[in-house]
Amino acid sequence: MLKQIEPSILKGTILAPASKSSMQRACAAALLHVGKTVIHHPGHSNDDKAALGVIRDLGAKVTLLEDGALLVESEGVRTGKPGAAAGAVAGEGGKAGSSAGYGDAAQAVVAVGGVVAGGMAAGGVGAVGGVVAGGTAAGAGTGGAAAGAGTVAAVAGGGEVAAAAAETGTVAGGGEVAEAAGETGRELQVNCGESGLGLRMFAPIFGLSGRKVMVRGEGSLVTRPMDFFDEIFPLLDIRVVSNKGRLPLEIEGPLQPKSITIDGSLSSQFLTGLLLAYAAAGAKDVTITVNDLKSKPYIDLTLAVMKVFGWEVENRNYEAFGFTGSRGADGRDVAYTVEGDWSGGAFLLVAGAIAGPILVKGLDVASTQADKEILKAIRDSGALLEIGADGMKVGPAIGAGSKSDDGVGPAGKVSADGVGVEGGTTGTGGIGSARTVAGGDAGTAGGPAGKAAAGGVGMAGGSAGTGLKAFVFDATDCPDLFPPLVALASYCAGTTVIKGVSRLAHKESNRGLTLQDEFGKMGVKIELDGDIMRIYGGEGVNGATVHSRHDHRIAMACAVGALKAKGAVRIEEAEAINKSYPDFYEHLALLGATVSGGEKQVGATI
C-alpha cells in the first residue's frame, strides 16, 4: 500500500492508541488466571490480535462485550501430560462446556467472535474467531481428535477460512489452521504473527503445558535470534527444538521452576515470560538472576500487570527476582484497563511539536512504560509542552511559524484553535499567533537565529518554522523511541545525539541502518558511530519516496517527518503500521494532515 503525506498544519484533539505492551501482557495474565478477566480499552493492532489468537489456542474463551471490553474466561495452562479424551464437548449458540483432552486439564475451545450454529466439537476441537455452520464432530474421540463421520464445514480464524477435517483433529486459531496430532492430542500449533514480545513472552508459558507446542511466526520474526530458548529451557525441564536458534520452535514441558541465571542485555521480553510462567506455576524459594538487564521500565510494567492479578514477585534491584508461591487471584474476577500507548503516542507528540499545536489524551505520566521518556526529548528540543488533567498540549517552539513586526511570535498568545494558555506557562510564553502557516512565513525558517521571543526563550533558528533545537538523549532503555526521535531531530537546528544504537539490530528491521537510509532519501544526514547516532537537523526535509522496510515504526517516523517537508513524502508498504497502530494515518488526517493513497502496490522496491 502506498500512502502520501503532504506538508500540513495540525490542530485538534486525539486519543492515544492502546498500548500493545500493556495489552499483550494482559492477554498472557488473563490466560494464566483461573477465572474471568475483563480487559478494558483493548488494543486491536496485529500484535494484539496475535496475542488473542495464542490465548484462544491455549484454551481461553474470549468474548467481545457491548462496551468494547473483552471478557476472557480461562482455566489456566495445566502442567499435566496428554491423556485420553473423556467425552465430547457440545457447542450450541456460541457456548460450550469443558473438554478433558489431556492430563488433568479441562480446557474449553469454543467459537469466539463468530457464530456456532448447530455444531458440536469433540475432544477440544473448535473454531476461533470465525463461523462454524451446520458442522458436527461426533463421538468421544481420543486425545482431542474428533471421531465419527461428522465434519466441520468451515472454520474461520483471524479472517481466513480453512476447511477442517474433523477426523484429523484440525484446530483453527490466530489466523492459521493448525494441524493437530489427531490420534494423540499431544501437539498444538500456535502462531505469534510478527510479535517479538508475543514470542518471547509466551514461549515460557507454552512450556507450562504438557503438550508439545509448535510455534511459528511471520515476517521478520522468523529471522530474529531466539538462542536463549535453547540455552535456558533445558534447565527448566522443557524440551526445545529450534531452527538454529530461530523459528519454528517445538516446545514441550511441563516447566519446573528452578533458580537460574539469564542474560538480560538483548531483551527484557524473555524475562517477562519467565516471571509470568514461574508465578503461574506457583514457584517458591527459587530465584531468577539477571545479568545486565536492559529496558527495566518494561519489567516494571510486567510487575504492575502481575500485581493486578495477585502475583507477588520480589524485585531485588533488577538483578534478581524471587517468588513467594502465591497463587494470585485464582477464582476471583479481575478487571484490567489497558494503558494508552506511549510508543505510538510518541509519534503523535512529535507530530505536534513539528506541525501542531495539538492535544493528546490517554497517556498516563505515571505509567511504567519506558517510552514516556519522549517527554524529556520534547522538552529539551524547546517545543511547547503543557501537561494538564485533560491531556498534553504540544506544539512548535514559542513563536515558531508566525511572524510579528520584528519577526518574533508574541508571548502568551493563544492560537486560533484555543490550544495554549494565555500568558504562557512557567515563563515560556504561549503558542505563536493565529497567523501560523505551513512552513512558517512563506516557507521561511522560523525566527532569526539566537533572537529571544518575548516569553524569554531563545530560538535557535529552527527548521521550517518549528524553532526546535538539537538535544542529547539516551535511548538504551527505550529503543523504540529512535524512530520518532529521528523525526523530531530532523527539524531541530544543530546535531542531535542519541545513544543506544546497539539495541536496534534485531527489531523488525535493523533500525539504525534503516533510519539512516530512509531519512537520507529525505535529505537528512544521519551518522552511526558505534552505540551513538548523530542526526544533523535544521537544514530542511525534502519530499521523497521512502519504504517502510515492513517496519511499523519506520513507516510512522517517515509520515511524521513529512509534516513540514518541502514536498510530499510517499511511503511504500505503508500498511506496516497495522502491527502496532492501525489507526495511525486516520488519526493524522483527523488532526488535519493531508493523507492520501491506500492503493495496493505492484512491484514496490526497497
MORA-V833393 format. One record per residue. N is the residue number from 1. RES is the residue in one small letter. SS is DSSP state (alpha for helix, beta for strand, coil for the rest). Layout:
# MORA-V833393
<<N;RES;SS> <N;RES;SS>>
This chain:
# MORA-V833393
<<1;m;coil> <2;l;coil> <3;k;beta> <4;q;beta> <5;i;beta> <6;e;coil> <7;p;coil> <8;s;coil> <9;i;coil> <10;l;coil> <11;k;coil> <12;g;coil> <13;t;beta> <14;i;beta> <15;l;beta> <16;a;coil> <17;p;coil> <18;a;beta> <19;s;coil> <20;k;alpha> <21;s;alpha> <22;s;alpha> <23;m;alpha> <24;q;alpha> <25;r;alpha> <26;a;alpha> <27;c;alpha> <28;a;alpha> <29;a;alpha> <30;a;alpha> <31;l;alpha> <32;l;alpha> <33;h;coil> <34;v;beta> <35;g;beta> <36;k;beta> <37;t;beta> <38;v;beta> <39;i;beta> <40;h;beta> <41;h;coil> <42;p;coil> <43;g;coil> <44;h;coil> <45;s;coil> <46;n;alpha> <47;d;alpha> <48;d;alpha> <49;k;alpha> <50;a;alpha> <51;a;alpha> <52;l;alpha> <53;g;alpha> <54;v;alpha> <55;i;alpha> <56;r;alpha> <57;d;alpha> <58;l;coil> <59;g;coil> <60;a;coil> <61;k;beta> <62;v;beta> <63;t;beta> <64;l;beta> <65;l;coil> <66;e;coil> <67;d;coil> <68;g;coil> <69;a;coil> <70;l;beta> <71;l;beta> <72;v;beta> <73;e;beta> <74;s;beta> <75;e;beta> <76;g;coil> <77;v;coil> <78;r;coil> <79;t;coil> <80;g;coil> <81;k;coil> <82;p;beta> <83;g;coil> <84;a;coil> <85;a;coil> <86;a;coil> <87;g;coil> <88;a;beta> <89;v;beta> <90;a;beta> <91;g;beta> <92;e;beta> <93;g;coil> <94;g;coil> <95;k;beta> <96;a;beta> <97;g;coil> <98;s;coil> <99;s;beta> <100;a;beta> <101;g;beta> <102;y;beta> <103;g;coil> <104;d;coil> <105;a;beta> <106;a;beta> <107;q;beta> <108;a;coil> <109;v;coil> <110;v;coil> <111;a;coil> <112;v;coil> <113;g;coil> <114;g;coil> <115;v;beta> <116;v;beta> <117;a;beta> <118;g;coil> <119;g;coil> <120;m;beta> <121;a;beta> <122;a;beta> <123;g;coil> <124;g;coil> <125;v;coil> <126;g;coil> <127;a;coil> <128;v;coil> <129;g;coil> <130;g;coil> <131;v;beta> <132;v;beta> <133;a;beta> <134;g;coil> <135;g;coil> <136;t;beta> <137;a;coil> <138;a;coil> <139;g;coil> <140;a;coil> <141;g;coil> <142;t;coil> <143;g;coil> <144;g;coil> <145;a;coil> <146;a;coil> <147;a;coil> <148;g;coil> <149;a;coil> <150;g;coil> <151;t;coil> <152;v;beta> <153;a;beta> <154;a;beta> <155;v;beta> <156;a;beta> <157;g;beta> <158;g;coil> <159;g;coil> <160;e;beta> <161;v;beta> <162;a;beta> <163;a;beta> <164;a;beta> <165;a;coil> <166;a;alpha> <167;e;alpha> <168;t;alpha> <169;g;coil> <170;t;coil> <171;v;beta> <172;a;beta> <173;g;beta> <174;g;coil> <175;g;coil> <176;e;beta> <177;v;beta> <178;a;beta> <179;e;coil> <180;a;coil> <181;a;coil> <182;g;coil> <183;e;coil> <184;t;coil> <185;g;coil> <186;r;coil> <187;e;beta> <188;l;beta> <189;q;beta> <190;v;beta> <191;n;beta> <192;c;coil> <193;g;coil> <194;e;coil> <195;s;coil> <196;g;alpha> <197;l;alpha> <198;g;alpha> <199;l;alpha> <200;r;alpha> <201;m;alpha> <202;f;alpha> <203;a;alpha> <204;p;alpha> <205;i;alpha> <206;f;alpha> <207;g;coil> <208;l;coil> <209;s;coil> <210;g;coil> <211;r;coil> <212;k;beta> <213;v;beta> <214;m;beta> <215;v;beta> <216;r;beta> <217;g;coil> <218;e;coil> <219;g;alpha> <220;s;alpha> <221;l;alpha> <222;v;alpha> <223;t;alpha> <224;r;coil> <225;p;coil> <226;m;coil> <227;d;alpha> <228;f;alpha> <229;f;alpha> <230;d;alpha> <231;e;alpha> <232;i;alpha> <233;f;alpha> <234;p;alpha> <235;l;alpha> <236;l;alpha> <237;d;coil> <238;i;coil> <239;r;beta> <240;v;beta> <241;v;beta> <242;s;coil> <243;n;coil> <244;k;coil> <245;g;coil> <246;r;coil> <247;l;coil> <248;p;coil> <249;l;beta> <250;e;beta> <251;i;beta> <252;e;beta> <253;g;coil> <254;p;coil> <255;l;coil> <256;q;coil> <257;p;coil> <258;k;coil> <259;s;coil> <260;i;beta> <261;t;beta> <262;i;beta> <263;d;beta> <264;g;coil> <265;s;coil> <266;l;coil> <267;s;coil> <268;s;coil> <269;q;alpha> <270;f;alpha> <271;l;alpha> <272;t;alpha> <273;g;alpha> <274;l;alpha> <275;l;alpha> <276;l;alpha> <277;a;alpha> <278;y;alpha> <279;a;alpha> <280;a;alpha> <281;a;coil> <282;g;coil> <283;a;coil> <284;k;beta> <285;d;beta> <286;v;beta> <287;t;beta> <288;i;beta> <289;t;beta> <290;v;beta> <291;n;beta> <292;d;coil> <293;l;coil> <294;k;coil> <295;s;coil> <296;k;alpha> <297;p;alpha> <298;y;alpha> <299;i;alpha> <300;d;alpha> <301;l;alpha> <302;t;alpha> <303;l;alpha> <304;a;alpha> <305;v;alpha> <306;m;alpha> <307;k;alpha> <308;v;alpha> <309;f;coil> <310;g;coil> <311;w;coil> <312;e;coil> <313;v;beta> <314;e;beta> <315;n;beta> <316;r;beta> <317;n;coil> <318;y;coil> <319;e;coil> <320;a;beta> <321;f;beta> <322;g;beta> <323;f;beta> <324;t;beta> <325;g;coil> <326;s;coil> <327;r;coil> <328;g;coil> <329;a;coil> <330;d;coil> <331;g;coil> <332;r;coil> <333;d;coil> <334;v;beta> <335;a;beta> <336;y;beta> <337;t;beta> <338;v;coil> <339;e;coil> <340;g;beta> <341;d;coil> <342;w;alpha> <343;s;alpha> <344;g;alpha> <345;g;alpha> <346;a;alpha> <347;f;alpha> <348;l;alpha> <349;l;alpha> <350;v;alpha> <351;a;alpha> <352;g;alpha> <353;a;alpha> <354;i;alpha> <355;a;alpha> <356;g;coil> <357;p;coil> <358;i;beta> <359;l;beta> <360;v;beta> <361;k;beta> <362;g;coil> <363;l;coil> <364;d;coil> <365;v;coil> <366;a;coil> <367;s;coil> <368;t;coil> <369;q;coil> <370;a;alpha> <371;d;alpha> <372;k;alpha> <373;e;alpha> <374;i;alpha> <375;l;alpha> <376;k;alpha> <377;a;alpha> <378;i;alpha> <379;r;alpha> <380;d;alpha> <381;s;coil> <382;g;coil> <383;a;coil> <384;l;beta> <385;l;beta> <386;e;beta> <387;i;beta> <388;g;beta> <389;a;coil> <390;d;coil> <391;g;beta> <392;m;beta> <393;k;beta> <394;v;beta> <395;g;beta> <396;p;coil> <397;a;coil> <398;i;coil> <399;g;coil> <400;a;coil> <401;g;coil> <402;s;coil> <403;k;coil> <404;s;coil> <405;d;coil> <406;d;coil> <407;g;coil> <408;v;coil> <409;g;coil> <410;p;coil> <411;a;coil> <412;g;coil> <413;k;coil> <414;v;coil> <415;s;coil> <416;a;coil> <417;d;coil> <418;g;coil> <419;v;coil> <420;g;coil> <421;v;coil> <422;e;coil> <423;g;coil> <424;g;coil> <425;t;coil> <426;t;coil> <427;g;coil> <428;t;coil> <429;g;coil> <430;g;coil> <431;i;coil> <432;g;coil> <433;s;coil> <434;a;coil> <435;r;coil> <436;t;coil> <437;v;coil> <438;a;coil> <439;g;coil> <440;g;coil> <441;d;alpha> <442;a;alpha> <443;g;alpha> <444;t;coil> <445;a;coil> <446;g;coil> <447;g;coil> <448;p;coil> <449;a;coil> <450;g;coil> <451;k;coil> <452;a;beta> <453;a;coil> <454;a;coil> <455;g;coil> <456;g;coil> <457;v;coil> <458;g;beta> <459;m;coil> <460;a;coil> <461;g;coil> <462;g;coil> <463;s;coil> <464;a;coil> <465;g;coil> <466;t;coil> <467;g;coil> <468;l;beta> <469;k;beta> <470;a;coil> <471;f;coil> <472;v;beta> <473;f;beta> <474;d;beta> <475;a;coil> <476;t;coil> <477;d;coil> <478;c;coil> <479;p;alpha> <480;d;alpha> <481;l;alpha> <482;f;alpha> <483;p;alpha> <484;p;alpha> <485;l;alpha> <486;v;alpha> <487;a;alpha> <488;l;alpha> <489;a;alpha> <490;s;coil> <491;y;coil> <492;c;beta> <493;a;beta> <494;g;beta> <495;t;beta> <496;t;beta> <497;v;beta> <498;i;beta> <499;k;beta> <500;g;coil> <501;v;alpha> <502;s;alpha> <503;r;alpha> <504;l;alpha> <505;a;coil> <506;h;coil> <507;k;coil> <508;e;coil> <509;s;coil> <510;n;coil> <511;r;alpha> <512;g;alpha> <513;l;alpha> <514;t;alpha> <515;l;alpha> <516;q;alpha> <517;d;alpha> <518;e;alpha> <519;f;alpha> <520;g;alpha> <521;k;alpha> <522;m;coil> <523;g;coil> <524;v;coil> <525;k;beta> <526;i;beta> <527;e;beta> <528;l;beta> <529;d;beta> <530;g;coil> <531;d;coil> <532;i;beta> <533;m;beta> <534;r;beta> <535;i;beta> <536;y;beta> <537;g;beta> <538;g;coil> <539;e;coil> <540;g;coil> <541;v;coil> <542;n;coil> <543;g;coil> <544;a;beta> <545;t;beta> <546;v;beta> <547;h;beta> <548;s;coil> <549;r;coil> <550;h;coil> <551;d;coil> <552;h;alpha> <553;r;alpha> <554;i;alpha> <555;a;alpha> <556;m;alpha> <557;a;alpha> <558;c;alpha> <559;a;alpha> <560;v;alpha> <561;g;alpha> <562;a;coil> <563;l;coil> <564;k;coil> <565;a;coil> <566;k;coil> <567;g;coil> <568;a;coil> <569;v;beta> <570;r;beta> <571;i;beta> <572;e;beta> <573;e;coil> <574;a;alpha> <575;e;alpha> <576;a;alpha> <577;i;alpha> <578;n;alpha> <579;k;alpha> <580;s;coil> <581;y;coil> <582;p;coil> <583;d;coil> <584;f;alpha> <585;y;alpha> <586;e;alpha> <587;h;alpha> <588;l;alpha> <589;a;alpha> <590;l;alpha> <591;l;coil> <592;g;coil> <593;a;coil> <594;t;coil> <595;v;beta> <596;s;beta> <597;g;beta> <598;g;coil> <599;e;coil> <600;k;coil> <601;q;coil> <602;v;coil> <603;g;coil> <604;a;coil> <605;t;coil> <606;i;coil>>
